[in-house]
Amino acid sequence: MEELFAHRFTPAFREAMREIVVEARRLFLEGLPLSGMMNRRLALDIDLFSRGGMRVLEKIEQMDYNVLAARPAISKGERVRLLLGSLARVAFSRAA
């Protein structure tokens, strides 16, 4: 715990973060089908939240799990792509 408060990145911290990322991704994927069970507005929120969260997890992996050195950030362009993708998924899932 002392290492965490001192912001020391250790192999143990990396492994703990890796496990957390795996579990968080599983939960996001498990929750994605919920968007097909609700109205469009809420479906968009759920899809965007889940896919944005999974993008943050990808960023954490790219940082080799060292979230103590920097915060994972999604660029404006990535946010726009996430939004457009979610809008398209919600629109086309309702049209089918």
Backbone as CSV, one residue per row, in Angstrom:
resi,resn,N_x,N_y,N_z,CA_x,CA_y,CA_z,C_x,C_y,C_z
1,MET,0.828,-1.184,0.000,0.000,0.000,0.000,0.878,1.256,0.000
2,GLU,1.985,1.191,0.698,2.914,2.322,0.754,3.401,2.694,-0.646
3,GLU,3.668,1.677,-1.465,4.137,1.931,-2.831,3.084,2.672,-3.650
4,LEU,1.829,2.326,-3.439,0.754,2.982,-4.159,0.677,4.462,-3.779
5,PHE,0.709,4.754,-2.495,0.649,6.145,-2.052,1.886,6.935,-2.469
6,ALA,3.002,6.239,-2.636,4.233,6.890,-3.088,4.293,6.975,-4.613
7,HIS,3.256,6.489,-5.288,3.186,6.495,-6.755,4.363,5.747,-7.384
8,ARG,4.702,4.608,-6.794,5.763,3.755,-7.346,5.142,2.659,-8.187
9,PHE,5.575,2.618,-9.429,5.091,1.599,-10.350,5.971,0.361,-10.212
10,THR,5.380,-0.737,-9.811,6.118,-1.976,-9.576,5.513,-3.094,-10.427
11,PRO,6.241,-4.200,-10.568,5.665,-5.349,-11.284,4.354,-5.830,-10.648
12,ALA,4.265,-5.778,-9.342,3.036,-6.193,-8.660,1.880,-5.262,-9.021
13,PHE,2.157,-3.971,-9.093,1.123,-3.011,-9.478,0.685,-3.271,-10.916
14,ARG,1.652,-3.503,-11.815,1.347,-3.794,-13.210,0.414,-5.006,-13.304
15,GLU,0.726,-6.059,-12.581,-0.082,-7.274,-12.625,-1.480,-7.026,-12.066
16,ALA,-1.568,-6.267,-10.993,-2.879,-5.942,-10.432,-3.706,-5.141,-11.440
17,MET,-3.086,-4.176,-12.092,-3.787,-3.386,-13.104,-4.211,-4.247,-14.281
18,ARG,-3.363,-5.169,-14.687,-3.696,-6.056,-15.801,-4.953,-6.864,-15.459
19,GLU,-5.001,-7.395,-14.256,-6.163,-8.172,-13.822,-7.425,-7.301,-13.775
20,ILE,-7.276,-6.085,-13.307,-8.411,-5.161,-13.236,-8.918,-4.825,-14.630
21,VAL,-8.002,-4.608,-15.570,-8.381,-4.295,-16.946,-9.140,-5.472,-17.566
22,VAL,-8.657,-6.676,-17.346,-9.334,-7.868,-17.885,-10.762,-7.961,-17.334
23,GLU,-10.914,-7.784,-16.045,-12.237,-7.881,-15.418,-13.145,-6.733,-15.865
24,ALA,-12.616,-5.530,-15.950,-13.423,-4.383,-16.381,-13.899,-4.586,-17.820
25,ARG,-13.030,-5.082,-18.687,-13.418,-5.335,-20.082,-14.548,-6.379,-20.125
26,ARG,-14.427,-7.427,-19.326,-15.459,-8.467,-19.284,-16.810,-7.855,-18.891
27,LEU,-16.783,-6.979,-17.905,-18.021,-6.349,-17.449,-18.610,-5.413,-18.504
28,PHE,-17.759,-4.637,-19.174,-18.245,-3.764,-20.249,-18.889,-4.598,-21.358
29,LEU,-18.236,-5.684,-21.758,-18.781,-6.537,-22.817,-20.086,-7.199,-22.383
30,GLU,-20.156,-7.577,-21.138,-21.372,-8.189,-20.609,-22.533,-7.198,-20.616
31,GLY,-22.237,-5.938,-20.398,-23.271,-4.919,-20.349,-23.701,-4.378,-21.696
32,LEU,-22.902,-4.561,-22.739,-23.249,-4.009,-24.050,-24.625,-4.429,-24.562
33,PRO,-25.038,-5.687,-24.418,-26.365,-6.061,-24.929,-27.520,-5.295,-24.283
34,LEU,-27.290,-4.684,-23.152,-28.353,-3.900,-22.509,-28.851,-2.777,-23.405
35,SER,-27.969,-2.246,-24.239,-28.377,-1.125,-25.091,-29.490,-1.522,-26.056
36,GLY,-29.576,-2.808,-26.390,-30.646,-3.263,-27.272,-31.977,-3.455,-26.566
37,MET,-31.997,-3.259,-25.261,-33.214,-3.503,-24.485,-33.863,-2.225,-23.979
38,MET,-33.361,-1.077,-24.398,-33.901,0.172,-23.875,-34.190,1.162,-24.990
39,ASN,-34.778,2.281,-24.607,-35.097,3.292,-25.616,-33.805,3.847,-26.218
40,ARG,-33.936,4.519,-27.359,-32.752,4.984,-28.106,-31.834,5.872,-27.291
41,ARG,-32.393,6.787,-26.553,-31.575,7.737,-25.782,-30.708,7.000,-24.771
42,LEU,-31.315,6.108,-24.035,-30.567,5.351,-23.036,-29.629,4.353,-23.709
43,ALA,-30.069,3.767,-24.826,-29.224,2.835,-25.577,-27.935,3.530,-26.031
44,LEU,-28.068,4.764,-26.485,-26.893,5.528,-26.907,-25.947,5.750,-25.727
45,ASP,-26.500,6.126,-24.586,-25.676,6.350,-23.395,-24.920,5.086,-22.990
46,ILE,-25.633,3.959,-22.964,-25.018,2.689,-22.558,-23.926,2.279,-23.540
47,ASP,-24.215,2.366,-24.833,-23.231,1.984,-25.848,-21.995,2.880,-25.768
48,LEU,-22.212,4.174,-25.692,-21.102,5.123,-25.643,-20.284,4.955,-24.365
49,PHE,-20.952,4.776,-23.240,-20.250,4.564,-21.970,-19.383,3.299,-22.041
50,SER,-19.965,2.214,-22.530,-19.237,0.941,-22.590,-18.059,1.008,-23.547
51,ARG,-18.288,1.529,-24.723,-17.212,1.578,-25.719,-16.139,2.605,-25.343
52,GLY,-16.546,3.688,-24.720,-15.561,4.652,-24.217,-14.722,4.037,-23.114
53,GLY,-15.374,3.306,-22.226,-14.651,2.617,-21.161,-13.664,1.603,-21.705
54,MET,-14.084,0.850,-22.723,-13.171,-0.136,-23.312,-12.002,0.542,-24.019
55,ARG,-12.250,1.729,-24.574,-11.152,2.474,-25.203,-10.147,2.924,-24.144
56,VAL,-10.627,3.345,-22.998,-9.728,3.721,-21.898,-8.903,2.504,-21.477
57,LEU,-9.519,1.338,-21.414,-8.776,0.123,-21.060,-7.669,-0.165,-22.079
58,GLU,-7.970,0.045,-23.360,-6.937,-0.122,-24.400,-5.778,0.843,-24.161
59,LYS,-6.111,2.063,-23.805,-5.069,3.070,-23.525,-4.203,2.633,-22.340
60,ILE,-4.831,2.084,-21.319,-4.084,1.604,-20.150,-3.131,0.490,-20.562
61,GLU,-3.600,-0.407,-21.411,-2.719,-1.474,-21.907,-1.555,-0.899,-22.701
62,GLN,-1.829,0.089,-23.547,-0.775,0.724,-24.338,0.268,1.399,-23.458
63,MET,-0.146,1.824,-22.273,0.766,2.465,-21.316,1.493,1.422,-20.466
64,ASP,1.310,0.154,-20.792,1.872,-0.951,-20.020,1.374,-0.893,-18.573
65,TYR,0.120,-0.448,-18.426,-0.580,-0.423,-17.140,-0.029,0.610,-16.155
66,ASN,0.857,1.482,-16.605,1.448,2.473,-15.701,0.569,3.724,-15.624
67,VAL,-0.527,3.613,-14.918,-1.446,4.736,-14.754,-0.980,5.719,-13.685
68,LEU,0.110,5.383,-13.027,0.662,6.293,-12.026,1.486,7.403,-12.672
69,ALA,2.029,7.119,-13.866,2.868,8.107,-14.552,2.034,9.124,-15.324
70,ALA,0.913,8.671,-15.868,0.052,9.548,-16.660,-1.355,8.980,-16.676
71,ARG,-2.285,9.847,-16.926,-3.682,9.430,-16.996,-4.002,9.024,-18.432
72,PRO,-4.676,7.895,-18.624,-5.059,7.534,-19.996,-6.067,8.551,-20.519
73,ALA,-5.856,9.009,-21.732,-6.727,10.049,-22.278,-7.210,9.666,-23.669
74,ILE,-8.461,9.981,-23.927,-9.055,9.761,-25.237,-9.070,11.113,-25.948
75,SER,-8.510,11.154,-27.138,-8.418,12.413,-27.881,-9.799,12.857,-28.371
76,LYS,-9.897,14.111,-28.799,-11.158,14.626,-29.326,-11.596,13.829,-30.548
77,GLY,-10.645,13.495,-31.398,-10.965,12.706,-32.585,-11.508,11.332,-32.223
78,GLU,-10.906,10.703,-31.230,-11.393,9.396,-30.778,-12.795,9.512,-30.187
79,ARG,-13.046,10.586,-29.465,-14.378,10.801,-28.883,-15.435,10.958,-29.972
80,VAL,-15.074,11.695,-31.025,-16.002,11.874,-32.143,-16.288,10.525,-32.808
81,ARG,-15.246,9.720,-33.036,-15.427,8.406,-33.652,-16.289,7.499,-32.772
82,LEU,-16.051,7.538,-31.470,-16.871,6.742,-30.555,-18.338,7.165,-30.631
83,LEU,-18.576,8.474,-30.641,-19.946,8.976,-30.700,-20.620,8.580,-32.007
84,LEU,-19.933,8.780,-33.119,-20.516,8.434,-34.415,-20.794,6.937,-34.517
85,GLY,-19.873,6.127,-34.008,-20.078,4.687,-34.020,-21.280,4.285,-33.182
86,SER,-21.412,4.875,-32.010,-22.552,4.568,-31.144,-23.861,5.026,-31.775
87,LEU,-23.858,6.210,-32.370,-25.065,6.701,-33.045,-25.483,5.744,-34.162
88,ALA,-24.517,5.313,-34.952,-24.813,4.397,-36.061,-25.335,3.058,-35.540
89,ARG,-24.692,2.510,-34.525,-25.127,1.219,-33.978,-26.557,1.297,-33.455
90,VAL,-26.858,2.355,-32.725,-28.202,2.501,-32.148,-29.225,2.710,-33.256
91,ALA,-28.911,3.542,-34.234,-29.838,3.812,-35.322,-30.109,2.554,-36.139
92,PHE,-29.064,1.821,-36.496,-29.237,0.642,-37.347,-29.796,-0.545,-36.579
93,SER,-29.550,-0.629,-35.293,-30.110,-1.742,-34.524,-31.621,-1.578,-34.384
94,ARG,-32.095,-0.361,-34.371,-33.538,-0.103,-34.253,-34.228,-0.259,-35.599
95,ALA,-33.485,-0.005,-36.675,-34.073,-0.082,-38.019,-34.286,-1.533,-38.438
96,ALA,-33.511,-2.439,-37.857,-33.594,-3.855,-38.282,-34.814,-4.539,-37.720
